């Protein structure tokens, strides 16, 4: 396993060691000891899985403290653009985002720490996404930012005519309207 840093502190990409032979492949998707060796110190307590078709954008979602969630995201089938927005007020990259293509083929994972909004767009015909979280869902702590926020200007790598967004996500506030941050 190798850990690839991004320009945003604490947001990292996990590249597992993949062992392939004539039968197929094997890799450790999660190994707590190896994560700890690399400074990734979360206690994951739940796995969530979603299935979406091309053009779907899920996000940008988060939970505020004390129920903030760290997420370890990977793709079981298909390909997504995974996006994390830094909402840590004291961070030099506050209000900036980083994105990475995660796919079943590249087997990369994105480790999204506390203090980030998270979302993804589906680039393949369909995609199955699995993510571990270190905190249970808490409805009253749920927050989000509109996917098409002009300040963030995220390139979801989709034609605007094919974008599919839930009603719930369409009513989220823009970045300049949020009244919560992380310290």
MIROVEX-709969 format. One record per atom (N, C-alpha, C): residue in one letter; x, z negated, y. Coordinates in steps of 0.001 Angstrom, whole numbers, plus 524288, in hexadecimal, padded with zeros to 5 digits. Layout:
! residues N
AXZY;...
! end
This chain:
! residues 183
X80346800007FB68;X800008000080000;X8037580000804D9;X8020B8034E8088C;X804B08032980D9C;X800998022E811D4;X8024D7FFA6815F7;X7FEE77FE7781A5D;X800D6801AB81F02;X7FD50804EA8210B;X7FE86808598256C;X7FC1A8060282A5C;X7FF498050F82E50;X7FD3A802E183325;X7FAC18072E83669;X7F73980597839D3;X7F4E28091B83DA9;X7F6C78075C84306;X7F55A80A2A8471B;X7F6F88089184C54;X7F418803AF84E2E;X7F0078021284B48;X7ED247FD4F84C95;X7EF137F8EB8490A;X7F0F47F4BC84B6F;X7F3057F04B8488F;X7EEFA7EE1E844B6;X7F09F7ED1683FFB;X7ED857EABE83BBD;X7E9FC7EE95838DA;X7E9327F34683AD7;X7E6097F74283834;X7E9BE7FA84834E3;X7E93B7FA2682FB9;X7ECF87FCBF82C3E;X7EA458001E82827;X7ED41803F082647;X7EB798076A8221D;X7EE6F805E581D2F;X7EB9A80532818FA;X7EDDF803C3813F1;X7EE55808B18109E;X7F303809C080EB7;X7F3FA80E2980B3B;X7F57580BF9805E4;X7F1E480C1D80221;X7F317809DA7FCFC;X7F70180D2E7F9F8;X7F9D580AA57F689;X7FD4080D787F2E1;X7F9BE80FA97EE98;X7F9B2814C97EE0B;X7F64A817627EA41;X7F9A38194A7E5B6;X7F807817F77E0FB;X7FACB819847DC3F;X7F77B81D967D970;X7F96D822647D946;X7F687826B57D6E6;X7F93F828927D1F6;X7F61A82A437CE41;X7F81A82CDC7C98E;X7F3ED8309E7C799;X7F491832967C2E6;X7F0EB836797C0D7;X7EB628345C7C021;X7EABE82F3C7BFF8;X7E59882CDE7BF48;X7E2A182C467C466;X7E58882C377C8C8;X7E31782B3C7CDDB;X7E6B3827F57D138;X7E4A3823D77D397;X7E7D7820857D6EB;X7E60981ADB7D696;X7E96B817667D88E;X7E84E811D47D906;X7EAC980FF07DE18;X7E80480C727E0DD;X7EA6F809B87E541;X7E7A9804957E62B;X7EA7E800EF7E890;X7E8317FBFB7EA19;X7E5C37FCB37EF76;X7E0AD7FC617EFC2;X7DE067FCE57F4C4;X7DE9A7F7E77F7F7;X7DF037F38B7F554;X7DFB97EE8F7F801;X7E2E57EAF57F487;X7E6F57E8A87F6C3;X7EA2C7E4D07F414;X7EB5F7E0A37F823;X7E8F07DC1A7F7A4;X7E9627D8107FB9F;X7EF0E7D6997FCB6;X7F23E7D6127F8B8;X7F7B97D4947F97F;X7FA9F7D8AA7FCBF;X7F9C27DDAA7FBA1;X7FC647E1C97FE9D;X7FA5C7E21280432;X7F5587E11D804E9;X7F33B7E0FD80A36;X7F5BD7DC8080D42;X7F60F7D7E280ADF;X7F8737D36680D7B;X7FE227D47D80ED8;X801037D70B80B53;X8067A7D87280C60;X806EE7DBE18113A;X802DA7DED281264;X802D27E25C816E3;X7FFE87E01C81B99;X7FEE57DAF781B7A;X7FC807D85B81FEF;X7F6AC7D9298207B;X7F4247DB2081C71;X7EE797DBF981C82;X7EC007D75C819B0;X7E9ED7D3AA81CBE;X7E8757CE9281AA5;X7E2957CD8981AD0;X7DF897D10C818BD;X7D9E47D053818B2;X7D80B7CEC48134A;X7D3F87CB8A81324;X7D1677CA0D80E41;X7CC6A7CD4780DF2;X7CC8C7D18280B14;X7C7EB7D4D380AA8;X7C3F17D24680714;X7BEFA7D268808CE;X7BAE57CFA9805E3;X7B66D7D32E80429;X7B66E7D812805EF;X7B21B7DB8F8048A;X7B3F07E131804D9;X7B1F37E46F80148;X7B2CA7EA1180173;X7ADAB7ECB1802FF;X7ADF97F07480694;X7A9757F38480840;X7AA917F93E8071B;X7A68F7FC2D805CD;X7A739801B9804AB;X7A2E3804CA8074E;X7A460809578097F;X7A07A80CCC80BCE;X7A14B81253809CA;X79D1C81558809E8;X79D3D81AE68088C;X79AAD81DC580D0E;X79D38821E680EEB;X79B32824D58135A;X79C5582A9A812A4;X7994282DCF81569;X79A348336E81538;X79D2E8353381A17;X79F0D839FD819EE;X7A22783C2681E38;X79F3A83B9882368;X7A23283A2D82769;X7A006839AE82CA3;X79E448343382E0E;X79DBA830CF82A3E;X79C1582B7282B51;X7A07C8289882E2D;X79F00825DC8324E;X7A2858223D834F2;X7A02481CD783462;X7A3218194283227;X7A177813CE831A1;X7A4D88109483557;X7A25C80E068390A;X7A56080AC683C98;X7A45080C3784232;X7A6D38097584554;X7AB26805D1844C7;X7A8EA800498442D;X7AA667FD8E8400E;X7A8167F88A83EAC;X7AC1C7F42B83EB3;X7AA367EF6783F84;X7AD777EABA83F31;X7A9F97E5F783F15;X7AC687E18383E0A;X7A9E07DC6B83E9F;X7AD5D7D93284235;X7AAED7D63A845C8;X7ADEF7D2F48495A;X7AF4C7CDC1846C3;X7B2FD7CAF784914;X7B49B7C5D38471E;X7B0067C2058474E;X7AF9C7BE5E843CC;X7B3697BD2A83FC0;X7B28C7C02983A9F;X7AF857C44983AD1;X7AE4D7C7478361A;X7B0E77CCA683606;X7B5057CD588391D;X7B7D87D25383937;X7B9AA7D3B7833B8;X7B9937D8B683285;X7BB207DA9782D57;X7C0117DDE782DAC;X7C3B67DCD782A25;X7C8007E06E82921;X7C61C7E3F1824BB;X7C7B57E8F5824DF;X7C5F07ECAE820EF;X7CA927EFB281EC8;X7CA9E7F062819AE;X7CE5C7F3C881707;X7CB317F85E814F3;X7CBF87FCFC8174D;X7C8968017F8165F;X7CB678059B8131D;X7C8AB807BF80F34;X7CAC580C2580C33;X7C65880FB280A6D;X7C7C581462808E0;X7C3F58185580751;X7C461819358016B;X7BFFD818E27FEC3;X7BFD0819C87F91C;X7BEE081F897F7DB;X7BBF4822297FB40;X7BAA8827AE7FA82;X7B9F782A1A7FFDE;X7BC6282EAC800AE;X7BBC98317280598;X7C001830368098D;X7BE9B830FD80EA4;X7C2658305B812DF;X7BF9882E98817CF;X7C1ED82ACE81A7D;X7BFC1828D381F63;X7C4038288E82386;X7C24A8285882865;X7C5B0826D482CB0;X7C44E8212F82DD8;X7C7F681DAB82CEB;X7C7048181A82DCA;X7C9298169683321;X7C60F813AE8361B;X7C7538127C83B90;X7C6EE80C9D83C7A;X7CAD580A7C83F44;X7CAC2804FF840D3;X7CBFA804A6846A2;X7C8C18019F84976;X7C95C800ED84F1D;X7CB187FB5085028;X7CF5B7FAB7852FF;X7D1797F59785445;X7CE1D7F3068587E;X7CBB07EE9385734;X7C8677EBB985AE5;X7CAB37E65E85C35;X7CFB57E5BD85B21;X7D25B7E0CC85C58;X7D4037E0F486216;X7D1687DDEA8653D;X7D20C7DE1B86AF4;X7D7BC7DD9286CAB;X7DAD97DA7586A03;X7E04A7D98D86B88;X7E4197DD6186908;X7E22A7E13E86653;X7E5817E510863BC;X7E71C7E9648678A;X7EBF97EB4186731;X7ED937EF9D86A8E;X7EAB47F4B08694D;X7E8207F4EC864C0;X7E5357F9A086340;X7DF4B7F8B18635C;X7DDA37F4BE86663;X7D80C7F3A4866F2;X7D5357F897868B9;X7D0E77F9D386604;X7CDBE7FE5E86769;X7CFC88038486554;X7D3EA8035986245;X7D5FC8081F85FEB;X7D4808084B85A20;X7D47280D0985806;X7D32880D9185281;X7D77C8106284F98;X7D77780F8484A8A;X7DAED8124C846FD;X7D78381475842A3;X7D8E98190B840B1;X7D5E881B5983C68;X7D99581D7383846;X7D79C81DB083385;X7DA9881FB982F1C;X7D6CF8223582B44;X7D86F8267D828E2;X7D54D828E2824C5;X7D659825E181FBB;X7D230823C381D84;X7D2638213981865;X7CF74824AF8149D;X7D1A18255480FF4;X7CEFE828A480C1A;X7D01E826B38069D;X7CCF88288B80306;X7CDFA827627FD86;X7D330829C97FBEB;X7D49C82E2E7FE3D;X7D978830DA7FCE1;X7DE4A82DF27FEEC;X7DE2F82C24803E2;X7E2EE829A1805F5;X7E338823CA804B8;X7DEF0821758031C;X7DEA881C0280158;X7E06D818008056A;X7E0DA8199680A4F;X7E257815F380E77;X7DDE58122380F78;X7DF5580D9681198;X7DB8D809A281325;X7DCC8807F2818B6;X7D8CD8067F81BA7;X7D99E80476820E1;X7D8437FEAD820E2;X7DBF77FB85822C5;X7DB207F5E982350;X7D98C7F4E2828F6;X7D4767F3A8829A9;X7D2417F2B882ED3;X7D1E07ECCF82FA3;X7D51D7EA9383309;X7D5067E4E8833CE;X7D0747E3168372F;X7D0007DE01837CC;X7CC237DBC883B60;X7CD2E7DDEA840D2;X7C9087DE82843E1;X7C9A67E02584943;X7C93E7E5FC84A17;X7C74B7E8D184641;X7C6CF7EE788469C;X7C13C7F02984568;X7BF787F4478480F;X7BAB97F70584672;X7BC727FB2A8428D;X7B92B7FC5283EC2;X7BA9C7FFF683A9B;X7B643803E4839B1;X7B7C6808A783870;X7B40880CAC836FF;X7B6C68112383439;X7B3A2814B583228;X7B5EF8195682FA8;X7B22C81DE482FEA;X7B4758228A82F7F;X7B1608275982F13;X7B2AF829E0829DE;X7AECC82C6F8278E;X7AF8882EEF8227B;X7B103834A682356;X7B5A88360C8217D;X7B7C783B4982236;X7B6CF83EDE81D92;X7B5F383CA4818FE;X7B4E983FB18143F;X7AF048403A8137A;X7AD618430980F78;X7A7C5843AC80E7A;X7A50C83E7380DA4;X7A79F83AEA80AD9;X7A5C58358980A24;X7AA938320A809DA;X7A9B582CFA80A81;X7ADF48293280A03;X7ABD4823EF80844;X7AEB78216F804D7;X7AD9E81C1080343;X7B204818AD80565;X7B08B814C080869;X7B4548115B80B00;X7B3A280BD3808EF;X7B81180956807AD;X7B81B803F4805D5;X7BB53800C5809A4;X7B9427FC4E80B49;X7BC797F8F780E9E;X7BBAE7F34180D42;X7C0097F08280D5E;X7C01B7EAE780C83;X7BF837E83E811CF;X7BCDB7E3CA811F1;X7BC587E0B7816B8;X7BDCA7DB0C81594;X7BF7D7D85B819B3;X7C1097D2E481902;X7BCFD7CF1281B29;X7B86D7D11E81CAF;X7B4407CDD981EC8;X7AF027D05481D46;X7AB2E7CD1F81C0F;X7A60F7CF2481AB9;X7A34F7D15C81F89;X79F8F7D4C681E92;X79C697D6F9822CB;X7995A7D29E82571;X7994E7D2B382AA3;X7967C7CED482DBB;X793A07D1BC8320B;X78E957D29783148;X78B767D5F2834B5;X78BFB7D49483A7E;X78BD67CF9883BDA;X78C0A7CE0484159;X791597CF41843DB;X7955B7D008840C8;X79A9E7D133842CA;X79BC47D709842E2;X798207DA2B84100;X798E87DFCE840B3;X798DC7E23C8462A;X79CA47E59C84727;X79D0A7E86A84C1D;X79ED87EDFC84AEF;X79EF87F13184EFF;X7A0DE7F67F84E4F;X7A1957F94885376;X7A3E07FDD98532B;X7A4C480146857A5;X7A307806B685609;X7A09C8098C859A2;X79EDA80EE485888;X7A36081250856C1;X7A24E81579852D4;X7A63A818F28509D;X7A83281CFB85493;X7A4DF81E8A8584D;X7A63A822A685C0C;X7A784820788616F;X7A95E81BAB86196;X7AAAB8192F86682;X7AEA681C7786989;X7AD8681DA986E7F;X7B10A8210487186;X7B64581E7D872D8;X7B6768195587352;X7BB69816AF87472;X7BF1C8171486FD3;X7BD298162E86B23;X7C06B8167C86673;X7C1B481C2786511;X7BDEF81FAB865D4;X7BE9D8254A864D3;X7C1068265885F74;X7BE998243B85B7C;X7C094824E585623;X7BF7B82A6885437;X7C37382CDE8520A;X7C2DB831F684F84;X7C1A7830EE849CA;X7BCBA8317684861;X7BB008306484309;X7BC1C834EF83F5B;X7BE648390E8413E;X7BFD283DB283E36;X7BB128404F83BA7;X7B6B58402D83E84;X7B1E4842AF83CBB;X7AFB9846128411E;X7ACF184A2783FAB;X7AA0984D3C84372;X7A580849D384552;X7A4A38496884A6E;X7A0548461284C66;X79AFF8476484A11;X79A3284C3584871;X7953284DCE84626;X7945484BAF840A8;X79876849E683E19;X797CD847EF838C7;X797E6841FB83877;X7987683F5283CDE;X798CD839A183CED;X7938E8373083B79;X793C483354837F1;X78F348306283632;X7905E82A9983730;X78D1C8281B83A69;X78DEC822A483BD5;X788C581FBB83B1F;X7891481AF583931;X78456817DA8386B;X781E08166383DAA;X77CCE8155B83D86;X77A078138F84236;X77C8280E888444A;X77E0580B28840BB;X780658062D84233;X785748070C84542;X7889180AD7843A7;X78D8380BE684652;X78CB980ECF84B79;X78884811B184BF9;X7877E81498850CF;X7861D8110785567;X7845E80C4A8544E;X782EF808BE85893;X78743804DF859EC;X78BCE805778578D;X79025801FB858C3;X79209802F485E5B;X794477FEFD860D9;X796297FFA786632;X79B3A802CC86671;X79C5C804D186B0F;X7A1678074B86BFE;X7A58A8030D86CB8;X7AA68804AA86C52;X7AED18011086CC9;X7AE997FDF8871DF;X7AD5A8008387639;X7AD547FDD487B4A;X7A8A57FA3087BF7;X7A52F7F9FC87813;X7A0957F68F8784C;X7A11E7F1C4874D0;X7A54D7F17A871C4;X7A5CD7ED0D86E29;X7A7117E81F87133;X7A4F57E3C086F6D;X7A5D17DEC587208;X7A86B7DADB86E63;X7AB3B7DCDA86A8B;X7ADFD7D995866D3;X7B3477DC20865C9;X7B7147D8E5864DC;X7BC537DAB18636A;X7BEA67D6B385FBA;X7C3417D7DA85DE0;X7C6247D43985A8E;X7CB077D28C85D87;X7CC6E7CDBE85D0C;X7D1447CBD685F9C;X7D5EC7CD0685C3F;
! end
